[in-house]
């Protein structure tokens, strides 16, 4: 039964996200986005089964997992993030706050505001090396996870650093190359869920 609930949550999120700017993506990218969302649901199911939980907390964690997966694919393909999806994610986070037993509403709002402000400032100081869209995603992650977003960001920075180093050493990227950050936030989120 818990897997059926998870699949329904995943399909609903995919349908909501599909209403976004997906029409601008090529067909292959749309298929990849849907497959990545499905994989996200599967990973969430496995994480929930591992922890033997399928509670309202699962929905609170499944929704950002699916949204981050979608934004990751979008960022990889277009080197941009969808503002509409970020706004939808923020609304979902606010609606799910009462179900989140791990994070108080005030802590979620404070974390989101502080994280967004800090990373928007970093975006401005680095002249867009870290995009403002990434700052918005980090703010939404703060809404869903509160102060625990620090762990997710730490994982993301480590993963992106390793990937950047590998790309530079293998000469697949140069020093000033743009690398999407949303996939690393997504990987950091799943590390947070699994650990």
C-alpha positions in Angstrom: 0.0 0.0 0.0 2.8 2.4 0.9 4.3 2.0 -2.6 1.0 2.8 -4.2 0.8 6.0 -2.2 4.4 6.9 -3.2 3.6 6.3 -6.9 0.5 8.5 -6.7 2.5 11.3 -5.1 5.1 10.9 -7.8 2.6 10.9 -10.7 0.8 13.9 -9.2 4.0 15.9 -8.9 5.1 14.9 -12.4 1.8 16.0 -13.8 2.0 19.4 -11.9 5.6 19.9 -13.1 4.7 18.8 -16.7 2.5 21.9 -16.9 5.6 24.1 -16.7 7.9 25.1 -19.6 8.4 21.5 -20.6 6.9 22.3 -24.0 10.1 24.2 -24.7 12.2 21.1 -24.2 12.8 18.7 -27.1 10.9 15.4 -26.9 14.0 13.5 -25.7 14.4 15.9 -22.8 10.8 15.5 -21.9 11.2 11.7 -21.7 14.4 12.1 -19.7 12.5 14.5 -17.3 9.7 12.0 -16.8 12.1 9.1 -16.3 14.2 11.1 -13.8 11.0 11.9 -11.9 10.1 8.2 -11.9 13.6 7.3 -10.6 13.1 9.9 -7.9 9.9 8.3 -6.8 11.6 4.9 -6.7 14.5 6.2 -4.6 12.0 7.8 -2.2 10.1 4.5 -1.9 13.4 2.6 -1.2 14.4 5.2 1.4 10.9 5.0 3.0 11.0 1.2 3.0 14.4 1.2 4.5 13.3 3.4 7.4 9.9 1.5 7.5 7.9 4.7 7.3 5.2 5.9 5.1 3.7 8.8 7.0 2.8 12.4 6.2 6.6 13.0 6.5 7.1 10.8 3.4 5.0 13.3 1.4 6.9 16.2 2.9 10.2 14.6 1.7 8.9 13.0 -1.6 7.7 16.3 -3.0 11.0 18.1 -2.8 12.8 15.0 -4.1 10.7 14.9 -7.2 10.9 18.7 -7.7 14.7 18.7 -7.3 15.0 15.8 -9.8 12.9 17.7 -12.3 14.9 20.9 -11.7 18.1 19.0 -12.1 17.2 17.7 -15.5 15.9 21.1 -16.5 19.2 22.7 -15.3 21.4 20.1 -17.1 19.5 20.6 -20.4 19.0 24.4 -20.4 21.5 25.7 -17.8 18.6 27.5 -16.2 15.9 26.8 -13.7 12.2 27.2 -14.0 10.9 30.1 -11.9 7.3 28.7 -12.1 8.5 25.4 -10.7 10.3 27.1 -7.9 7.2 29.1 -7.0 5.1 25.9 -7.1 7.7 24.2 -4.9 7.6 27.0 -2.4 3.8 26.8 -2.3 3.9 23.0 -1.8 6.4 23.5 1.0 4.1 26.0 2.8 1.1 23.7 2.4 3.1 20.7 3.7 4.6 22.6 6.7 1.8 21.4 9.1 2.6 17.8 8.2 6.3 18.1 8.8 7.0 17.0 12.3 10.7 17.5 12.0 10.7 21.2 11.3 8.8 24.0 13.1 7.1 26.5 10.7 9.1 29.4 12.0 12.4 27.5 11.6 11.4 26.6 8.0 10.7 30.2 7.2 13.8 31.5 8.9 16.0 28.9 7.2 14.5 29.6 3.8 14.9 33.4 4.2 18.5 33.1 5.6 19.6 30.6 3.0 18.1 32.4 0.1 19.5 35.8 1.2 23.0 34.3 1.8 23.1 32.5 -1.6 21.6 35.5 -3.5 24.4 37.6 -2.0 26.9 35.0 -3.1 25.4 35.0 -6.6 25.7 38.8 -6.7 29.3 38.8 -5.4 30.4 36.1 -7.9 28.6 37.9 -10.7 26.3 35.0 -11.4 28.9 32.1 -11.0 26.3 30.6 -8.7 23.0 31.5 -10.3 20.1 33.3 -8.6 18.0 30.3 -9.6 20.2 28.1 -7.5 19.7 30.5 -4.5 16.0 30.2 -5.0 16.2 26.4 -5.0 18.3 26.5 -1.8 15.7 28.7 -0.2 12.9 26.2 -1.1 15.0 23.3 0.3 15.2 25.4 3.5 11.4 25.6 3.5 11.1 21.8 3.3 14.0 20.8 5.7 14.7 23.8 7.9 18.2 24.1 9.3 18.9 20.5 8.0 19.3 22.2 4.6 22.9 22.9 5.7 23.7 19.2 5.4 22.1 19.1 1.9 24.1 22.1 0.8 27.3 20.6 2.3 26.8 17.4 0.3 26.0 19.4 -2.8 29.2 21.5 -2.5 31.3 18.4 -2.0 29.7 16.6 -4.9 30.0 19.6 -7.2 33.7 20.1 -6.2 34.5 16.5 -7.0 32.7 16.7 -10.3 34.4 20.0 -11.2 37.8 18.5 -10.4 37.1 15.4 -12.5 36.0 17.6 -15.4 39.0 19.8 -15.2 41.5 16.9 -14.9 39.8 15.0 -17.8 39.9 18.3 -19.8 36.1 18.0 -20.5 35.6 21.5 -19.1 37.8 24.6 -18.8 38.3 26.9 -15.8 35.3 29.2 -16.5 32.9 26.6 -17.7 29.3 26.7 -16.5 28.3 23.6 -14.5 24.6 23.2 -13.4 24.3 23.1 -9.6 20.7 21.8 -9.2 21.8 18.1 -9.9 24.2 18.4 -6.9 21.5 19.8 -4.7 19.3 16.9 -5.7 22.1 14.4 -5.0 22.7 16.1 -1.6 19.0 15.9 -0.8 18.9 12.2 -1.5 22.1 11.7 0.6 20.3 13.5 3.4 17.2 11.2 3.0 19.2 8.0 2.9 21.6 8.8 5.7 
